[in-house]
């Protein structure tokens, strides 16, 4: 879990004194007591005890930086002792000077938070880290809960921007040909023999195939459909309706898989051209 951002006081140059001794054994959630907490918001922050003594002389041997979680009455509650690792958890007597000044812990938290969304080299926004209101972006692995859609017009327009369906060509059928549904739901083949056996591959329950059977010039072919591991049923009869057999005639055959457990498909033919 990322470290929390640390707040600053609401006033400059805040300096307080300990109203109660702080023992070296004091730890997380224990209080640090002052006469008041004026200028300290009830938010996480960092303080330094005994950076200087009462004569304003530097006392690095007794200095301790402490992260706290917020205020409670006239106290702040400890999160981490010696948070910067520069000294140790020490015992501090009543009257010790306490200051709330910027330090490396406070600054590092800000840097770490900003560097995830701002390029540190030129302070430009890292667009991939933010979802903006105006930029066109592609989102993946996102869950949207409780969203209100102001308008569906753009979605409808987007849905129907492209209405062309790509037709996958299987080329010449020959005596036999396997139609693979992974190549798309609209496919074509050219009949170059008097009879071609067409098998269906990777057809699952609910799949639909539009198959264009095109008579090659000079040929008059017909089709036999075969479903691997299953059976073919034909709408309106026991077999596929006869195809148009004139040169370059286009026949449209619609095939729907309705029962994956026994691989049943229903086929209906239409003399298209």
N, C-alpha and C positions, 0 to 999 in steps of 0.2 A: 504494500500500500504506500503511495507517495507520501512524503512528509508534508505537513500542513504549512501553509503560508503563515508567516508571523506578522502580526500587526504592529503599528507604531503607536506611541502615545498620541493623545489629542492635543497636547501642548508641547512646545519645545523646552529643552533644558530642565526636564523633570528630574528632581533628585529627592530621594526619600531616605529615611534611616530606619534600621530594624527596631521594632518596638518589642521584640522578643528574640531571644537567642535562637539561632538556626544551627542545629547540631549536624555533624558530619553524617549521622545515621538517618537524617530526614530523607525521605524518598518520594516516589510518585504519589500524588494526591495530598501529600502533607502540605500545610500552609507556611507561607512566609508572611510575617505579620508586620504591618506598618501602622502609623497613626491614622492614615486615610489612604484611599486609592484614587484621589482626585486626578483626573487626566489619564486614567488607565481604563480603556474599554474592556468589557468582559469578553475578551477574545484571546487566542493564543499569542504569546509574545516571548521576548527574551530580555533578561536583565543581567546586569553585572554587579556583583557585590565586592566592595573593597578594591576597586580599581585605584582609588585614592583613599587616603585616610582623612580624618577630620581637619587636617592642616593642608589638604589638597596635594599631598605628596604621593607620588606613584608608589603602589605597594604590589608589585607583580607576584611576589611569593604568596600573597593571600587572596589574589584575584580569582573569582569564579564566575563563569557565565552559566546561567540557569534558564532553561526553557520552562515556561509555565502555560497552563491551559486556559486561564482566565481568572477573574476576580471572584471573591466570595467574602462579603462583608468588608473588612479592612485588610484582607489578605489576598495574595495570589497563590494558586495551587500548583505545586511542582509537577512538571512532566519529566524533565531529564536534568540531572545534576551534571556539572562540568560538560555541558553540551558540545563545546568546541574541542574537547580533549586536550586543552592546554595546561590543565592543572589537575586538581582532584576535588572530590567532595570534601569541603573543609567545614570546621566549626567557626561560625561568625558571631561575635558578641553583639549585645544590644548596643545600638548607636552606630553600627557599621553603615557606611555610605552605600546606597543602592542607586544605580543609574539605569536609565532606559534609553540606550543610544544604539545607533546602527552598528552591527557587527557582521562578521563573515557568515555566521549561521543565518541571520536575517537576510543578508544579500544573496547567499547561495540558494535559498528557497525561492526567491523571486527569479533568479537566473534560471533555475531548473524548470520552473513553471512556464516561463516565457519561451525558453528554448525549444519546447515541444510544439509551439505554434508560430514562432518567429525565427527566421534564418539569422543566426548570430553573426554571419559575415556582412550582411547589408541591411539587417532589421526589416526585411520584407516578410510578408505573411506567407507561411507555408500552406498553400491552398489545400493540399491533401489532408491536412490536419483539421480543417474547419469546414463546416457546412454553412454556406453563405445564403443570403436571401436572393441574390441577383445572379450569381455565377451559374453556368451550366456545369453540373457535376454528375458523376456516376457513383452511386452508393452501392456497396455490397455488404452482405451480412448485417443488415440493419433491421431492427424491428420497430415499427411505428405503432404506438398505442394511443388511443383517444384522439386521433387526428380529425380535424374538421376541414372538409374540402370546400373552398370558396366557389370554385367553378370547375366543371368537368369538361368545358369546351375544348381546352388544350389537349386533354387526354383523348377525347373523341377524335379530334383532328389528327393526333399522332397515330391513333390506331388505324386510320384509313388513309394515311399519307401514301403508303405503297400498297396497291391492291393487286399487283402482278404476282403470280405464283411461278416460281422457277420449276420448269419441267426437266426432270432428269431423264436423259436419253440412254436407253439400254442398247441402242444400235440394232443390228439385225438379230432376230430371234433364232434363226436356224431351226433345227428340229426340236431343240429344248433350250430353255432359258430360265435362270433363277432370278426372280425379282426380289431385291433386298429392300425392305421397308426403311432401313437405316439411310437409304439414299433419298428419302423424301416421300411425301404423300401424293405427289403428282409425278407420274413417270410415263415414258413412251417406249414403244418398240416397233420395229418394222418387220412385217411378215414376208419372208423370202422363200418359204416352202409351202406346200399344200396344207400341212398341219404342223402346228408347233405346240409342244407341251410346256406350259408355264407353271413353275413352282413358286410358292410364296415363302420368303424367309424373314424371320424376325418380326412377324406380325403378331401383335399382342391384343388382348381384349380391349375393345374401344377404338382400335386403329381403323383408319379409312384410307383406301387407295383409289385414286383416279388413274386409270390406265388407258392410255391412248394406243390403240392397235392400228397401225398404218399399213395399208396394202402397198407393197412395192410395185412399181411399174412392171407389168408383164406377169404378175403372180396373182393367184386367187387363193389366199390362205384362210385357214380357220384355226381356232384356239382350243386347247384342252387345258383346263386349270387343275392344278394339283396342290393340295395343302399338306405339307410335311407333318406327319403324325396326327392328321385330322381329316376333315372332309369338307367338301364344298357343297353348299346348297344354293339353288338358283331361284330367284324370285320369278314366280309365274310359270314354273315348269321344271322338268327334270334335268334340263341341260341349258347351257348358255344359248340365248337366241342367236340365230345365224348372223354372221357379220356381212356388212356390205363388202362385196368382192371386186368392185370395179377398181381400175387402176388408181392408186394414190388415195383411195377412200380412207377416211378416218373414222374409227369406231371407238366410242367411249364406254369403258366398262368400269362400273363402280363396285368396289369390294369392301365390305364391312366385317370386321371380326367381332363376334358378340359373345363368345364363350371360350375363355382362355383354357379352361380345364380340359376340353376335348377339341380345342382348336377349330371350332366350327366357324366358317365364314359364309356370308351371303353375298352372291354376285348378281348384279343386274346389268344387262347390256343395252346399249342405245346406239342405233345407227346414226352416227353423228353427221357425217357428210357423205 
